[in-house]
Amino acid sequence: MTPKSLVRLLPVGAVALTTAAAVATSAVAAEKWDMPAGYSAKNFITKSYIAFAEAVTGNSGGKLTIVVHPAGSLYKASKILRAVRSGQVPIGARYMGAHSKEDPIFGVDTVPFLATDAAEAWKLYQVSKPALEAALEKRGMKLLFTAVWPPQGLFTKKPINTIADMKGVKFRAYDATTAKLARLMGAIPTKTEATEIGQAFSTGIAESMIASGAIGVFRKMWDYTKYFYEVNAWLPKSAVVVNKAAWDKLDGKTKQVVLAEAAKTEKAVWEAMKPTNDFYKKTMAKNGMEVVEPSAELQSQFKKIGQVLGSDWAKAAGANGQKLIEAYRK
Ligand code: PCA
């Protein structure tokens, strides 16, 4: 108990701070979460993580500080999910399609031509979210929010009029789907994280790739390629996930702050995708690239390859995957 003489000196409400309960709360306080992320700090998706981290830090009353480590600086992109899962880090952000071998649900958004604009991608996300959350939960993780990448297009040095023009072309792939797509085109895939694109293209390991305008701008693809064909093949997601044990350590109020900021950030980054991508496309054009639609023939050949990749996915995902696609198509 605070002596009566002292109570008068304390601001209203401060008395509670001297109780045993308050002492217990302060003992749980002040967590610092390092948050690895794979992509450069400059693109709009990584910026959304930073905004999220700052908002949580500012609004949690000192209980939780989140610090983003972009561009694979704390963990290489490919190691981030495992680091969160094992509790090496409490939180992390990762491009999910790269993990579709572990569980096909992680790559549902990389099925070509299933969802080709923001509205469709959002619908696919909503339909697949319970399964995505369950797959993460099974691995001791919790989904906080996702960010959507702009539609995927084809970067090349020379003009591509039909798929035959891709024969023997070296191709940077970023997951199993893009590697297989390359093989189906007759191209030669090499898997490389986005942070190593410059090296891959300048050493000649890669001379083409499928990716978004976001990657195009921040990797300065005009230094290596001339064309960006707007295939609009799919809009993959990155996800911010938290280790369950780290999550369970937070008090209820802090959890609420994190969830509220996660929801706000998700909405903002999904809404930002289209205008930001328009800006990225303009930037590529300004730097001398030709940002163009693929020929009708090329596009229909891409769609055929897409069907092969789609049926691969459906086979891997089994009955639950089929149901999910049906629900999405309704
Ligand atoms: N770029 C990522 C995945 C999605 C995207 O647009 C990449 O190229 O690694």
Boltz pocket constraint, residues with backbone or C-beta under 6 A from the ligand:
constraints:
  - pocket:
      binder: B
      contacts: [[A, 95], [A, 149], [A, 150], [A, 152], [A, 174], [A, 192], [A, 193], [A, 194], [A, 210], [A, 211], [A, 212], [A, 213], [A, 214], [A, 215], [A, 236]]
      max_distance: 6.0
